[in-house]
Amino acid sequence: MKKLILFLACFSSLSTANAQQILEVPGLNEFAKIDTNGHSVLPSGRYVTPAGKTLRITDDPFGLSISPDKNGLLRFIMPHLHALI
């Protein structure tokens, strides 16, 4: 009886050691979208929620930089430089 209990204890510990946890992004089954009033979904499937005011400037806001006085944004789209305050 003791051997049976010992065998079952060893077997159960081996079966739980092989269990793997699968992590998935929250927006796995959602398309990328921009929602200025709630959470947006990034192409990677992660959510992002604005911490302050949202200002929609373009569909592809690459080349953004915060101004040195931290009161505005600078946007560079070839060949123009725009200041957004």
Beta strands, then each sheet from edge to edge (+ up, - down):
strand 1: 40-41
strand 2: 47-48
strand 3: 64-66
strand 4: 73-77
strand 5: 80-84
sheet 1: 1+ 2-
sheet 2: 3+ 4- 5+
end
